[in-house]
Amino acid sequence: MKEVAEILGQPVERGQVLAIGDGMMTDVKGAADNGFDVLYVSGGIHARDYGDALQPDPARLAGFLEKHGYGPVAVIPRLR
């Protein structure tokens, strides 16, 4: 964060950062542990846990997220 603030020439608050990731125990956990909002990519490494990678089953995805205890601010199937 310090390096980003130096590049921008102004302070950066955690609420201004959006972490993006598909790994629940790495990307999402790391972001949550550091106070960042997360955009979860559902078509990544955990896609088999909740169905089709591009159209995950909403109930299975919700259960998966609840099981791990993390609540991303949004979910997308993949990055382009």
C-alpha positions in Angstrom: 0.0 0.0 0.0 2.9 2.3 0.8 4.3 1.8 -2.7 1.0 2.5 -4.4 0.5 5.7 -2.3 4.0 6.8 -3.4 3.2 6.2 -7.1 -0.2 8.0 -6.8 1.2 10.8 -4.6 -1.6 10.4 -2.1 -2.6 8.0 0.7 -4.6 4.9 -0.3 -7.1 3.4 2.1 -7.9 -0.3 2.3 -11.5 0.5 1.2 -10.1 1.8 -2.1 -8.5 -1.6 -3.0 -10.3 -4.5 -4.6 -8.5 -7.8 -4.5 -9.3 -10.3 -7.3 -8.8 -14.0 -7.0 -9.9 -17.6 -7.4 -8.1 -19.4 -4.6 -10.2 -19.5 -1.4 -7.3 -20.3 1.0 -4.8 -18.0 -0.7 -6.3 -15.1 -2.6 -9.6 -14.7 -0.8 -8.2 -15.5 2.7 -5.2 -13.2 2.2 -7.4 -10.3 1.1 -9.9 -10.8 3.9 -7.1 -11.1 6.5 -5.7 -7.8 5.3 -9.0 -6.0 5.2 -9.5 -5.8 1.5 -12.8 -6.4 -0.4 -12.7 -9.3 -2.8 -14.0 -10.0 -6.3 -14.2 -13.8 -6.4 -13.5 -15.6 -9.8 -15.8 -18.6 -9.6 -14.4 -20.3 -12.8 -11.0 -20.9 -11.2 -9.5 -23.6 -9.2 -12.7 -24.4 -7.1 -15.1 -24.5 -10.0 -15.8 -28.2 -9.6 -17.1 -27.5 -6.1 -20.2 -25.7 -7.4 -20.9 -26.9 -11.0 -20.3 -25.4 -14.3 -17.3 -23.0 -14.4 -19.1 -20.3 -16.3 -22.5 -20.7 -14.8 -22.1 -22.0 -11.3 -25.1 -23.3 -9.3 -26.0 -20.4 -7.1 -27.0 -22.6 -4.1 -23.8 -24.6 -4.3 -21.7 -21.5 -4.7 -23.4 -19.8 -1.7 -22.8 -23.0 0.4 -19.1 -23.1 -0.7 -18.6 -19.5 0.3 -20.4 -19.9 3.6 -18.4 -23.1 4.4 -15.2 -21.1 4.0 -16.5 -18.1 5.9 -15.6 -15.5 3.4 -18.1 -13.1 1.7 -16.7 -11.5 -1.5 -18.3 -8.3 -2.6 -19.0 -9.8 -6.0 -18.5 -13.0 -8.0 -17.6 -13.3 -11.7 -17.1 -16.5 -13.7 -13.7 -15.4 -15.2 -11.5 -12.5 -16.1 -11.1 -11.7 -19.8 
